[in-house]
Amino acid sequence: MSCLTPKEIVAALDKYIIGQDKAKKAVAIALRNRWRRKQVPPPLRDEIAPKNIIMIGPTGVGKTEIARRLAALANSPFLKVEATKFTEVGYVGRDVESMIRDLTEVAVNMVKEEETQKVMAKAREMAEERLLDILLPRPPKTPASEEVHLELVRRETSYDAVREKMRIMLHEGKLKDRYVELETTERSLPVIEIFSIAGLDELETSFREMFESMIPKRTKRRKVKVPEALEILTDEEAQKLIDMDKVINIAKKRVEESGIIFIDEIDKVAGNASARSGPDVSREGVQRDLLPIVEGTTVNTKYGMVRTDHILFIAAGAFHMSKPSDLIPELQGRFPIRVELDPLGQKEFERILTEPENALVKQYKALMATEGIELEFTKEAIAKIAEIAVMVNERTENIGARRLYTIMEKVLEDISFSAPEMKGQKVVITPEYVEEKLKDTIKDEDLSRYIL
């Protein structure tokens, strides 16, 4: 994180997201501020709170993608939640603290994966030794007379030579079709379901852990091929080498210092100021429950207490029926940065189809290449696809860049279906081909509502 300046962060986001410069600038500054805070001396460091962001814009313009790519760039624990999934304490549904528990779980898995990679080479060596012991058991060592002892030494020497030959065969893949019998541990847990009442998410986890510790582990003998056996044994050895206490401590610190939570559909819990009855009461309750989490509190998770003071919260919503000022004043104050995302037009769609590293055109070319087909799009065809996407968005519901997925799938439907019989061919997508595939659907406005 320290070597990435705001300009470099924006440049990295540009590889995957077209436009939305204001939003990219805001998140780049927020990410850089985290590094700046760590350089500040301790007394003041704890006082510097993250500047949470509200992204305002219609669906399909890149709100979620910006947050997700930012987290990947910073190697931060990231969680996307829907504000509508949470309910006020006392109602049936998930309580807001569950997002911190889920984020901690994500961080633990992330750190565990990193630690596994560090010990993988050592685990592989130990697994190899165990596998060779199964393939070629060592001769028994028993107390004996001098003559018998000399015989055992000679046998041990020849055993080592055979074992090394076996190791070479294993490395060369000559044993890949051979089966071995492994003893693996399995846990048969009873199916327990606890009603999802707010505040009881953690209780369910505690019950499961309690039953896991009570029920004895059962071993099961399995016959598997040598490569699969090596993978199973490597995983077992890696788990033994990982210090879970260290993993949990690193994960908790990572959540507290660099966690990012993306709260989508925040506008759905922003009730209209004129109506404060019926469902709006519960909406306001969700906001009041969110407030301490965003302000900074301590949440009890199964890995211990986690503080939320320095977690970065990015909220997003279309705000068609409401506006950010409809949120309760205290929550508005905790999201000081507001960014409006621009709607996408034809030029942006053309760039989305071709420029990003994960562009749709590149994806379809790669998919067809697996069938031995060379797929090519002319510039005019891409312009036509973008033009149709804008037109359909205007006629029906505007779903932004997601419309391109539907149209591309419709255009390439016949090619995808017949691909196995077209091996070795080159297919060029022209504007005429695009029009031919979509003409009936575009003409019939009612039909386009269902198909495109």
C-alpha positions as CSV (number, residue, x, y, z in Angstrom):
1,M,0.0,0.0,0.0
2,S,2.9,2.4,0.8
3,C,4.2,2.5,-2.7
4,L,0.9,3.3,-4.4
5,T,0.2,7.0,-4.8
6,P,-3.4,8.2,-5.6
7,K,-2.5,8.5,-9.3
8,E,-1.1,5.0,-9.3
9,I,-4.3,3.7,-7.6
10,V,-6.5,5.4,-10.2
11,A,-4.3,4.0,-13.0
12,A,-4.7,0.5,-11.6
13,L,-8.5,0.9,-11.4
14,D,-8.5,2.2,-15.0
15,K,-7.4,-1.2,-16.2
16,Y,-10.8,-2.6,-15.2
17,I,-13.3,0.3,-14.9
18,I,-14.1,2.8,-17.6
19,G,-14.8,6.4,-16.6
20,Q,-16.1,7.4,-13.1
21,D,-13.0,9.5,-12.5
22,K,-14.6,11.3,-9.5
23,A,-15.3,8.0,-7.7
24,K,-11.9,6.6,-8.5
25,K,-10.3,9.8,-7.1
26,A,-12.3,9.6,-3.9
27,V,-11.4,5.9,-3.1
28,A,-7.7,6.5,-4.1
29,I,-7.5,9.3,-1.5
30,A,-9.2,7.2,1.1
31,L,-6.8,4.3,0.5
32,R,-3.7,6.6,0.6
33,N,-5.0,8.2,3.8
34,R,-4.7,4.8,5.5
35,W,-1.0,4.7,4.7
36,R,-0.7,8.3,5.9
37,R,-2.4,7.5,9.2
38,K,0.1,4.7,9.9
39,Q,3.0,7.3,9.5
40,V,1.4,9.6,12.2
41,P,2.8,9.2,15.8
42,P,0.6,7.0,18.1
43,P,-1.3,9.6,20.2
44,L,-2.8,11.3,17.2
45,R,-2.9,8.2,15.0
46,D,-5.9,6.7,16.9
47,E,-7.9,9.9,16.5
48,I,-7.8,9.9,12.7
49,A,-10.9,8.2,11.5
50,P,-11.5,7.0,7.9
51,K,-13.5,9.3,5.6
52,N,-16.4,7.0,4.6
53,I,-17.9,7.4,1.1
54,I,-21.4,7.3,-0.3
55,M,-21.5,6.5,-4.1
56,I,-24.7,7.8,-5.8
57,G,-25.5,6.4,-9.2
58,P,-27.9,4.0,-11.1
59,T,-27.2,0.3,-11.3
60,G,-24.5,-1.0,-13.6
61,V,-22.2,2.0,-13.6
62,G,-19.4,0.4,-11.6
63,K,-20.0,1.2,-7.9
64,T,-19.4,-2.4,-6.6
65,E,-16.6,-3.0,-9.0
66,I,-14.6,0.1,-7.8
67,A,-14.8,-1.1,-4.2
68,R,-14.0,-4.7,-5.0
69,R,-11.0,-3.8,-7.2
70,L,-9.8,-1.3,-4.5
71,A,-9.8,-4.0,-1.9
72,A,-7.9,-6.4,-4.2
73,L,-5.4,-3.7,-4.9
74,A,-4.7,-3.1,-1.2
75,N,-4.9,-6.8,-0.3
76,S,-7.6,-5.8,2.3
77,P,-10.4,-8.0,3.7
78,F,-13.5,-7.0,1.7
79,L,-17.2,-7.7,2.3
80,K,-20.2,-6.7,0.2
81,V,-23.5,-6.6,2.1
82,E,-27.0,-5.5,1.1
83,A,-28.5,-2.9,3.5
84,T,-32.0,-4.5,2.9
85,K,-30.8,-7.8,4.4
86,F,-30.5,-6.3,7.9
87,T,-33.3,-5.6,10.3
88,E,-33.7,-3.6,13.5
89,V,-32.8,-5.4,16.7
90,G,-36.0,-7.3,17.8
91,Y,-37.2,-8.1,14.3
92,V,-36.6,-11.4,12.5
93,G,-33.5,-11.1,10.2
94,R,-29.8,-10.5,10.4
95,D,-28.3,-8.0,12.8
96,V,-25.8,-5.5,11.6
97,E,-23.0,-6.8,13.7
98,S,-23.0,-10.0,11.6
99,M,-21.2,-8.0,8.8
100,I,-18.1,-7.6,11.1
101,R,-18.2,-11.3,12.0
102,D,-18.3,-12.2,8.3
103,L,-15.5,-9.7,7.5
104,T,-13.4,-11.3,10.3
105,E,-14.1,-14.8,8.8
106,V,-13.0,-13.5,5.4
107,A,-9.7,-12.1,6.9
108,V,-9.0,-15.3,8.8
109,N,-9.4,-17.4,5.5
110,M,-7.2,-14.8,3.7
111,V,-4.4,-15.0,6.2
112,K,-4.7,-18.8,6.5
113,E,-4.3,-19.1,2.7
114,E,-1.2,-16.8,2.9
115,E,0.4,-18.8,5.7
116,T,-0.4,-22.1,3.9
117,Q,1.5,-20.8,0.8
118,K,4.5,-20.1,3.1
119,V,4.6,-23.6,4.5
120,M,3.6,-25.4,1.3
121,A,7.1,-26.5,0.3
122,K,7.8,-28.0,3.7
123,A,4.4,-29.6,3.8
124,R,5.0,-31.1,0.4
125,E,8.3,-32.7,1.6
126,M,6.6,-34.2,4.7
127,A,3.7,-35.4,2.6
128,E,6.1,-37.1,0.2
129,E,7.8,-38.9,3.0
130,R,4.5,-40.1,4.4
131,L,3.4,-41.3,0.9
132,L,6.7,-43.2,0.4
133,D,6.1,-44.8,3.8
134,I,2.7,-46.0,2.5
135,L,4.1,-47.2,-0.9
136,L,7.2,-48.9,0.7
137,P,6.8,-49.6,4.4
138,R,10.0,-49.5,6.4
139,P,11.3,-52.9,7.6
140,P,10.6,-53.5,11.3
141,K,13.4,-52.8,13.8
142,T,13.6,-55.5,16.5
143,P,16.3,-56.2,19.1
144,A,18.4,-59.2,17.8
145,S,21.9,-60.9,17.9
146,E,24.9,-59.4,16.2
147,E,24.6,-61.5,13.0
148,V,20.9,-60.6,12.7
149,H,21.7,-57.0,13.4
150,L,24.3,-57.0,10.5
151,E,21.6,-58.5,8.2
152,L,19.2,-55.7,9.2
153,V,21.8,-53.0,8.5
154,R,22.3,-54.5,5.0
155,R,18.6,-54.7,4.5
156,E,18.2,-51.1,5.6
157,T,20.8,-49.9,3.2
158,S,19.1,-51.7,0.3
159,Y,15.7,-50.3,1.5
160,D,17.0,-46.7,1.3
161,A,18.2,-47.3,-2.2
162,V,14.8,-48.7,-3.3
163,R,13.1,-45.8,-1.5
164,E,15.2,-43.2,-3.5
165,K,14.3,-45.0,-6.7
166,M,10.6,-44.9,-5.7
167,R,11.0,-41.1,-5.0
168,I,12.5,-40.6,-8.5
169,M,9.5,-42.5,-10.0
170,L,7.1,-40.3,-8.0
171,H,8.7,-37.1,-9.3
172,E,8.7,-38.4,-12.9
173,G,5.0,-39.3,-12.6
174,K,5.4,-43.0,-13.2
175,L,3.2,-43.8,-10.2
176,K,0.3,-41.6,-11.1
177,D,-2.0,-44.5,-12.0
178,R,-1.2,-46.5,-8.8
179,Y,-3.7,-46.6,-6.0
180,V,-2.9,-46.2,-2.3
181,E,-5.1,-46.6,0.8
182,L,-5.3,-43.5,3.0
183,E,-6.8,-43.0,6.5
184,T,-8.6,-39.7,6.5
185,T,-10.5,-37.9,9.3
186,E,-14.1,-37.0,8.8
187,R,-16.7,-35.3,11.1
188,S,-20.3,-36.2,10.9
189,L,-22.2,-33.3,12.4
190,P,-25.9,-33.4,13.1
191,V,-28.0,-30.9,11.1
192,I,-28.8,-28.1,13.4
193,E,-31.0,-25.1,12.4
194,I,-31.5,-22.1,14.6
195,F,-34.1,-19.6,13.6
196,S,-32.4,-16.5,12.2
197,I,-33.4,-14.1,15.0
198,A,-31.4,-10.9,15.2
199,G,-28.5,-11.4,17.6
200,L,-28.4,-15.2,17.4
201,D,-26.0,-15.6,14.4
202,E,-23.1,-16.1,16.8
203,L,-25.1,-18.5,18.9
204,E,-25.6,-20.9,16.0
205,T,-21.8,-20.9,15.4
206,S,-21.2,-21.6,19.1
207,F,-23.6,-24.5,19.1
208,R,-21.8,-26.0,16.0
209,E,-18.4,-25.6,17.6
210,M,-19.6,-27.2,20.8
211,F,-21.0,-30.2,18.9
212,E,-17.8,-30.5,16.9
213,S,-15.7,-30.8,20.1
214,M,-18.2,-33.3,21.7
215,I,-18.5,-35.7,18.7
216,P,-15.4,-37.9,18.4
217,K,-13.5,-37.7,15.1
218,R,-14.0,-40.8,12.9
219,T,-11.4,-42.1,10.5
220,K,-12.3,-43.5,7.1
221,R,-10.1,-45.6,4.8
222,R,-10.1,-44.4,1.2
223,K,-8.4,-45.8,-2.0
224,V,-7.1,-42.9,-4.1
225,K,-4.6,-42.5,-6.9
226,V,-1.1,-41.3,-5.9
227,P,-1.4,-37.7,-7.1
228,E,-4.6,-37.2,-5.2
229,A,-3.1,-38.9,-2.1
230,L,-0.1,-36.5,-2.3
231,E,-2.5,-33.5,-2.3
232,I,-4.5,-34.8,0.7
233,L,-1.4,-35.5,2.7
234,T,0.1,-32.1,1.8
235,D,-3.1,-30.3,3.0
236,E,-2.9,-32.3,6.3
237,E,0.7,-31.5,6.8
238,A,0.2,-27.8,6.0
239,Q,-2.6,-27.6,8.6
240,K,-0.2,-29.0,11.2
241,L,2.4,-26.4,10.4
242,I,0.1,-23.4,10.6
243,D,-0.1,-21.5,13.9
244,M,-3.8,-20.7,14.1
245,D,-3.3,-18.3,17.0
246,K,-0.9,-16.2,14.9
247,V,-3.3,-16.4,11.9
248,I,-6.2,-15.1,14.1
249,N,-4.1,-12.2,15.5
250,I,-2.9,-11.1,12.1
251,A,-6.5,-11.4,10.7
252,K,-8.0,-9.3,13.5
253,K,-5.4,-6.6,13.1
254,R,-6.0,-6.6,9.3
255,V,-9.7,-6.2,9.7
256,E,-9.3,-3.3,12.2
257,E,-6.6,-1.5,10.2
258,S,-7.5,-2.2,6.5
259,G,-11.0,-3.8,6.3
260,I,-13.4,-2.5,3.7
261,I,-17.2,-3.0,3.9
262,F,-19.3,-2.1,0.9
263,I,-22.9,-1.5,1.9
264,D,-25.1,-1.7,-1.2
265,E,-28.7,-0.4,-1.5
266,I,-28.3,2.1,1.3
267,D,-31.0,4.2,-0.3
268,K,-33.5,1.4,0.4
269,V,-33.2,2.0,4.2
270,A,-33.4,5.8,3.7
271,G,-37.0,6.5,4.5
272,N,-38.8,9.6,3.2
273,A,-38.7,12.4,5.8
274,S,-42.5,12.9,5.5
275,A,-43.3,9.3,6.4
276,R,-42.3,7.9,9.7
277,S,-44.7,5.0,10.1
278,G,-45.1,1.4,8.9
279,P,-41.9,0.0,7.3
280,D,-40.1,3.3,7.7
281,V,-39.8,2.7,11.4
282,S,-37.8,-0.4,10.8
283,R,-35.7,1.3,8.1
284,E,-34.7,4.0,10.6
285,G,-34.0,1.3,13.1
286,V,-31.5,-0.3,10.7
287,Q,-29.8,3.1,10.3
288,R,-29.6,3.5,14.1
289,D,-28.1,0.0,14.4
290,L,-25.6,0.8,11.6
291,L,-24.5,4.0,13.3
292,P,-22.4,2.5,16.2
293,I,-20.7,0.1,13.8
294,V,-19.7,3.0,11.4
295,E,-18.8,5.3,14.3
296,G,-16.6,2.7,15.9
297,T,-17.5,0.0,18.4
298,T,-16.3,-3.4,19.6
299,V,-18.0,-6.5,18.2
300,N,-17.7,-9.9,19.7
301,T,-16.7,-12.5,17.1
302,K,-15.8,-16.2,17.5
303,Y,-12.2,-15.1,17.1
304,G,-12.4,-12.5,19.9
305,M,-13.2,-8.8,20.1
306,V,-12.8,-6.7,16.9
307,R,-12.9,-2.9,16.9
308,T,-14.5,-1.1,13.9
309,D,-13.0,2.4,14.4
310,H,-10.8,2.3,11.3
311,I,-12.7,0.0,9.0
312,L,-13.5,1.9,5.7
313,F,-17.3,1.9,4.9
314,I,-18.3,2.6,1.3
315,A,-22.1,2.9,0.9
316,A,-23.9,2.9,-2.5
317,G,-27.4,3.5,-3.8
318,A,-29.3,4.7,-6.8
319,F,-31.3,7.2,-4.7
320,H,-34.2,7.4,-7.2
321,M,-37.0,7.5,-4.6
322,S,-35.0,9.1,-1.8
323,K,-31.8,11.2,-1.4
324,P,-28.8,11.1,1.0
325,S,-30.3,13.8,3.2
326,D,-33.2,11.3,4.0
327,L,-30.7,9.3,6.0
328,I,-30.7,10.1,9.8
329,P,-28.4,13.1,10.5
330,E,-26.0,11.1,12.6
331,L,-25.4,8.6,9.8
332,Q,-25.0,11.3,7.2
333,G,-22.2,12.8,9.3
334,R,-20.3,9.5,9.3
335,F,-20.3,9.5,5.4
336,P,-18.6,12.8,4.7
337,I,-17.6,12.1,1.1
338,R,-20.4,11.9,-1.5
339,V,-19.6,11.0,-5.1
340,E,-22.0,11.0,-8.0
341,L,-21.3,8.4,-10.7
342,D,-22.0,9.3,-14.3
343,P,-24.5,7.4,-16.4
344,L,-22.9,5.4,-19.2
345,G,-23.5,6.3,-22.9
346,Q,-22.5,4.8,-26.2
347,K,-18.8,5.8,-26.1
348,E,-18.4,4.4,-22.6
349,F,-20.0,1.1,-23.7
350,E,-17.7,0.8,-26.7
351,R,-14.7,1.3,-24.4
352,I,-16.1,-1.2,-21.8
353,L,-16.4,-3.8,-24.6
354,T,-12.8,-3.5,-25.7
355,E,-10.4,-1.7,-23.3
356,P,-10.5,-3.3,-19.8
357,E,-8.3,-6.3,-19.1
358,N,-11.5,-8.3,-18.5
359,A,-13.4,-6.8,-21.4
360,L,-16.3,-8.8,-22.8
361,V,-14.9,-9.0,-26.3
362,K,-11.6,-10.5,-24.9
363,Q,-13.7,-12.9,-22.8
364,Y,-15.7,-14.2,-25.7
365,K,-12.6,-14.5,-27.9
366,A,-10.9,-16.6,-25.2
367,L,-14.0,-18.8,-24.8
368,M,-14.3,-19.5,-28.6
369,A,-10.5,-20.1,-28.8
370,T,-11.0,-23.2,-26.6
371,E,-13.2,-24.6,-29.4
372,G,-10.5,-23.7,-32.0
373,I,-12.5,-20.8,-33.4
374,E,-10.9,-17.4,-34.1
375,L,-13.5,-14.8,-33.2
376,E,-13.1,-11.2,-34.5
377,F,-15.3,-8.1,-34.0
378,T,-15.1,-5.2,-36.4
379,K,-15.1,-1.6,-34.9
380,E,-18.5,-1.0,-36.5
381,A,-19.9,-4.1,-34.9
382,I,-18.8,-3.0,-31.5
383,A,-20.3,0.5,-32.1
384,K,-23.6,-1.2,-33.2
385,I,-23.7,-3.4,-30.0
386,A,-23.1,-0.3,-27.9
387,E,-25.8,1.7,-29.8
388,I,-28.4,-1.0,-29.3
389,A,-27.5,-1.3,-25.6
390,V,-28.1,2.4,-25.1
391,M,-31.4,2.2,-27.0
392,V,-32.7,-0.7,-25.0
393,N,-31.7,1.0,-21.7
394,E,-33.6,4.1,-22.8
395,R,-36.7,2.1,-23.8
396,T,-36.8,-0.2,-20.8
397,E,-35.2,-0.2,-17.4
398,N,-31.7,1.4,-17.4
399,I,-29.4,-1.3,-16.0
400,G,-26.1,0.2,-17.3
401,A,-23.3,-1.9,-18.5
402,R,-25.0,-5.1,-17.5
403,R,-27.1,-4.7,-20.6
404,L,-24.0,-5.6,-22.7
405,Y,-23.9,-9.1,-21.2
406,T,-27.5,-9.8,-22.4
407,I,-26.9,-8.4,-25.9
408,M,-23.5,-10.1,-26.4
409,E,-25.0,-13.4,-25.3
410,K,-27.9,-13.0,-27.8
411,V,-25.6,-12.0,-30.7
412,L,-23.3,-15.0,-30.1
413,E,-26.0,-17.5,-29.2
414,D,-25.8,-19.5,-32.5
415,I,-22.0,-19.5,-32.7
416,S,-21.8,-20.7,-29.1
417,F,-24.2,-23.5,-29.8
418,S,-22.5,-24.7,-33.1
419,A,-18.9,-24.0,-31.9
420,P,-17.9,-27.7,-31.6
421,E,-18.7,-28.3,-35.3
422,M,-16.9,-25.1,-36.4
423,K,-13.3,-25.9,-35.3
424,G,-10.6,-24.2,-37.3
425,Q,-12.9,-21.5,-38.7
426,K,-12.6,-17.7,-38.4
427,V,-15.8,-15.8,-37.6
428,V,-16.0,-12.1,-38.1
429,I,-18.8,-10.2,-36.3
430,T,-20.0,-7.3,-38.5
431,P,-22.7,-4.7,-37.8
432,E,-25.0,-6.5,-40.3
433,Y,-24.6,-9.7,-38.4
434,V,-25.5,-7.9,-35.1
435,E,-28.6,-6.3,-36.7
436,E,-29.6,-9.7,-38.2
437,K,-29.5,-11.4,-34.8
438,L,-31.3,-8.6,-32.9
439,K,-33.7,-7.1,-35.5
440,D,-36.8,-9.0,-34.5
441,T,-36.3,-8.3,-30.8
442,I,-35.5,-4.6,-31.2
443,K,-38.6,-4.0,-33.4
444,D,-40.9,-5.6,-30.9
445,E,-40.7,-3.3,-27.9
446,D,-42.7,-5.7,-25.7
447,L,-40.5,-8.6,-26.6
448,S,-37.3,-6.6,-25.9
449,R,-38.5,-6.0,-22.4
450,Y,-38.3,-9.8,-21.8
451,I,-35.4,-10.9,-23.9
452,L,-32.9,-7.9,-23.8
